[in-house]
Amino acid sequence: MRHTRSIAMTGLLLALSVILTRFASFRVAIGGIEGIRVGIGGLPNIMAGMLLGPWYGLIAGAFSDILGFMLSPMGGYMPHFTLTAALFGAIPGIVFGMLNKNKKPSEVSVLHLGISVSCAVVIVSWGLTPYFLNTLFGLDYRAIMPVRIVEGIITIAAYPVVLKAIYSPVARIALRAQTTYE
């Protein structure tokens, strides 16, 4: 029963991510292509990774990118960006799991949430995505990185606060439901 609930919750978070990413964010064009998308579309994928585990974050990130492309295609499909979306869901789940072993949901700190989000931003937003933009489209790092750094700093500052407000209540409900049906 727990596995079924995790799949259902992943589906809900995936759908929320698609809506927030594709329809409730704005794009910054760099060199005639989308250089950065500003919004909170990655937040549900991070939540999937933290609440349910890194595999669920990875799945939510990958499928939200694929489904989002199907609903709102922009150019051709690039699996490179599906990989970055998947990692953006999985990495915080991995780091968060290591930092919060055997802790109750109410004991989760904003610092641990911040470290988890920071790892994803550094590896994915500041590492892989600019690399793919440079490799695939020839965009210069000097044009890409200033905007990505500003967006990453805002993400690192805002996401942990939002996650803290959401994580504890949702995790308590999930734990209560899990013990009720086991």
C-alpha positions in Angstrom: 0.0 0.0 0.0 2.9 2.4 0.8 4.3 1.9 -2.7 0.9 2.8 -4.3 0.6 5.9 -2.2 4.2 7.0 -3.1 3.4 6.5 -6.8 0.1 8.5 -6.4 1.9 11.3 -4.6 4.7 11.4 -7.2 2.0 11.7 -9.9 0.4 14.7 -8.1 3.8 16.4 -7.6 4.8 15.7 -11.2 1.5 17.3 -12.4 2.1 20.3 -10.2 5.7 20.6 -11.5 4.5 20.6 -15.1 1.9 23.3 -14.5 4.3 25.5 -12.5 7.2 25.0 -15.0 5.4 25.3 -18.3 2.6 27.7 -17.5 3.5 29.7 -14.3 7.1 30.7 -15.0 8.8 33.2 -17.3 11.7 32.6 -19.7 14.8 34.6 -20.2 16.1 34.4 -23.8 19.9 34.3 -24.3 21.2 34.3 -27.8 17.7 33.7 -29.3 17.0 30.6 -27.2 15.6 30.0 -23.7 18.7 30.5 -21.5 16.8 30.2 -18.2 13.3 29.6 -17.0 12.5 31.5 -13.7 9.8 30.0 -11.5 9.1 27.4 -8.9 8.5 24.4 -11.2 11.4 22.4 -9.7 10.0 22.6 -6.1 7.5 19.7 -6.5 10.3 17.5 -7.8 12.5 18.4 -4.9 9.6 17.6 -2.6 9.2 14.2 -4.2 12.9 13.5 -3.6 12.8 14.6 0.0 9.4 13.1 1.1 9.5 9.9 -0.8 13.2 9.3 -1.7 15.6 10.2 -4.4 14.2 7.7 -6.9 10.8 9.3 -6.8 12.4 12.8 -7.2 14.3 11.5 -10.2 11.1 10.0 -11.7 9.1 13.1 -11.0 11.8 15.3 -12.6 12.2 13.2 -15.7 8.5 12.6 -16.4 7.6 16.2 -15.6 10.1 17.3 -18.3 8.8 14.8 -20.8 5.1 15.5 -20.1 5.8 19.3 -20.1 7.5 19.0 -23.5 4.5 17.1 -24.9 2.1 19.8 -23.6 4.2 22.8 -24.5 6.9 21.9 -27.0 9.6 24.5 -27.6 11.9 23.4 -30.5 13.0 19.7 -30.5 13.1 17.4 -27.6 16.5 17.3 -25.8 17.0 14.4 -23.4 19.9 16.3 -21.9 17.4 18.6 -20.1 15.3 15.6 -19.0 18.5 14.4 -17.3 18.9 17.8 -15.6 15.3 17.8 -14.4 15.6 14.3 -13.1 18.8 15.1 -11.2 17.3 18.3 -9.8 14.6 16.1 -8.2 17.0 13.3 -7.0 20.1 15.2 -5.7 18.2 17.1 -2.9 16.6 13.8 -1.9 20.0 12.1 -1.6 21.6 14.9 0.4 18.5 15.4 2.5 18.3 11.7 3.3 22.0 11.7 4.4 21.6 14.8 6.6 18.3 13.7 8.2 18.6 10.1 9.0 16.3 9.0 11.9 14.9 12.5 12.4 11.3 13.3 12.8 9.7 15.7 10.3 9.4 18.4 12.9 13.2 18.2 13.5 14.1 19.1 9.9 16.1 22.3 9.8 16.1 25.1 7.2 19.9 24.7 7.0 19.6 21.0 6.0 17.0 22.0 3.4 19.3 24.8 2.2 22.3 22.5 1.8 20.1 19.9 -0.1 18.8 22.6 -2.5 22.3 24.2 -2.9 23.8 20.9 -4.0 21.2 20.6 -6.8 21.7 24.3 -7.8 25.5 24.0 -8.0 25.6 20.6 -9.8 22.6 21.1 -12.2 21.8 24.8 -12.6 25.4 26.1 -12.5 27.1 23.0 -13.9 25.2 20.6 -16.2 22.6 23.0 -17.7 25.1 25.7 -18.8 27.4 22.9 -20.1 24.5 21.5 -22.3 23.5 25.0 -23.4 27.1 25.7 -24.5 27.6 22.3 -26.1 24.2 22.0 -27.9 23.6 25.7 -28.9 27.1 27.3 -28.6 26.0 29.8 -25.9 28.9 31.5 -24.2 29.2 30.9 -20.5 29.7 34.6 -20.0 26.2 35.2 -21.3 24.6 32.3 -19.5 26.2 32.3 -16.0 25.3 35.8 -14.6 21.6 35.2 -14.9 21.9 31.6 -13.8 23.9 32.6 -10.7 21.3 35.3 -9.7 18.5 32.8 -10.2 20.4 30.1 -8.2 21.0 32.4 -5.3 17.3 33.3 -5.2 16.4 29.6 -5.4 18.9 28.7 -2.6 17.4 31.4 -0.4 13.7 30.8 -1.1 13.2 27.1 -1.6 14.3 26.0 1.9 11.9 28.4 3.5 9.0 27.2 1.4 10.1 23.6 1.9 10.2 24.0 5.7 6.7 25.4 5.7 5.4 22.5 3.6 7.6 19.6 4.6 6.8 19.0 8.2 3.0 19.0 7.9 3.0 16.9 4.7 5.5 14.4 6.1 3.4 14.0 9.3 0.3 13.3 7.2 2.2 10.8 5.1 3.6 9.0 8.1 0.2 8.9 9.8 -1.3 7.4 6.6 1.5 5.0 6.3 1.1 3.6 9.8 -2.7 3.4 9.5 -2.6 1.2 6.4 0.3 -1.0 7.1 
